[in-house]
Amino acid sequence: MEGLELRKFKRTLTQVLILPIIACLFLAGVLVWQIRGSNLTVGLIDQSDRRIALATNIETRVVDEETGLRGYQTTSDPRFLRPYRDAEAPMQRAVAALQSMARPEQEQSLKQFIEEHQTWHEAFAEPLIATIAAGGQTNDVDLNLTGVERMDSMREHLHAIVKASEQRRTDRIAEWQAQMRHVLILLIVLALSIGLIIGLFTRNRLKGVSTAFRHSLDLQQRRAEELFQSEQHLRTTLASIADGVITCDPGGSVQLMNLVAQELTGWTESQARDRPLHEVFHIVNEATRQPVENPVVKVQRLNRVVGIANHTLLIRKDGSELSIDDSGAPIRNAAGEMTGIVMVFRDITMERRTRAALLANEKLAVAGRLAATIAHEIHNPLDSVANLLYLLQNGATQEESQQFLQIAQSELTRVTQISRAMLSLYRESKAPVPVNLKEMLDELLLLMEGRFHSLGVSVSANLPPEVAIDGFPAELRQVFTNLITNAAEAAGEGGSVAVRVIPRPAGLLSPFAEAQEPGAIVEIADNGPGIPPEVHEHLFQPFFTTKGERGTGLGLWVSQGIIRKHAGNIDIASKTVGPNHGTTVSVFLASKPIINAGGD
């Protein structure tokens, strides 16, 4: 709608501007046409003036000839013939010029003048000159009368030419004056008409412009109101959400903070506005205390949505610290250009405490599940030792005593192994240490033998020696205890569980993939009924369980968190139909992962 009004507004303005230009061009064309006609008339007047001038010039030459001839006739002095002789050539040129521009009605008079002049010249002037030169008398009245008649006739013809030219000139002047009056009248009429047309047209168009402008103004007012309402809605939304929100300009200066962000940082919006983000949002690594890369700088560098590293602390204005999680994203205009950056963050201190409590609860749950098995495993060897001591006290032979002592030693060694494995299950180190996967898994399988026996499950292990990774042993034992227990319970009586370790060297997954880290894959496979698809998608969600009251729903969720902490990944593949039904859990652990010891 706005684009349509704008186009209409521009089109109307164009029409209002172009019409006067067209009118001026039309007036200029009419004026040029009239001036051209006037110039033609002036040219004709000029021709008449030239004809009059030529006729007058010819008449002057004729008078010169007559005067020279009369002076010679009176004095017989040849010097008086000079005007007669000098007038001949100019008169011939003037006659020729007049012939070239004479009008049809003047041609007859000019022709008669030429004939009369030739007759006067040949029949009167030259014979008279010859007679005087010969000493004769020129007092003949008839001869002189003939000369006078010829001269008068020539003058009459010349007067006729001059009169016709003057009349023509007068007519042309009158015509030119009429043209000027017509031009003036036409210009006045055209100016009034065009002015009236332009006035009416402009009034109509300006009315349209006014309407379009009014609509545009109304539209702008509506948009301004919508923008204000949108801004108020945005501010209300920002004030009501539970996360802190900070927006910055492209240079990284703070522009807006919601109430949560002000509470978390300790800065008010007025204090923080136009300050660099790193002053207001000061974040460090929880373990190393080193500054974490500013999210604005990271967004500017990567030009996409980014998150900060785990275990990040926010140093508030008063110096207190909060554990936070955040993300930053670019703000773009319609052209896709970055016009700002928005950052969203939240306090995860309580979340981390809750998570730690859940982890502790899951550890206790794992210990509880193993407690009966471990008690049974310890009780049986101790019962055997008690029986053997009884036999030794009641008269066993030397050979029998020796045999009984070897059996007791074997049983006590087993108890020692079980107790050592139990103690190492939750003995945690402060930093990642080398973990031999074979030794760790052997200890777990030893602890769980009783459980396997009670479930009627057979277990096979393929554990190559000297496969070691860096990590936290107690956490990894918790992961594999969960996974092996789940596999045994899924296999059920008569089922089987296979545990194997597959070393994975460094390399490329494919010609176009990223580099593959060296490490190991631990596979735990069972031949149970498999996991239905509707259950599979919820496996790693907290508190989701298929075991009813026997399960906490935290085992796989916690295990995934621990494996991710070790920069690894966990994958579950399952089949519910066919001869190869069952589930395989694959855990990849890098040999030298980058682990944050501060938490999970």
KABELSUL-V374169 format. One record per helix or strand of 2 or more residues. SS is the DSSP state (hx for helix, st for strand). FROM is the first residue (numbers start at 1). TO is the last residue. If there is no record, write none. Layout:
ss->{SS/SS}
from->{FROM/FROM}
to->{TO/TO}
//
This chain:
ss->{hx/hx/hx/hx/st/st/hx/hx/hx/st/hx/st/st/st/st/hx/hx/st/hx/hx/st/st/hx/st/st/st/st/hx/hx/hx/st/st}
from->{2/78/104/141/244/253/259/269/277/282/295/306/312/321/338/349/398/433/437/449/458/468/473/496/507/515/519/533/548/555/569/582}
to->{75/101/133/240/249/257/265/272/280/285/302/307/315/332/347/393/425/436/447/455/462/471/491/504/508/516/526/536/550/565/575/590}
//
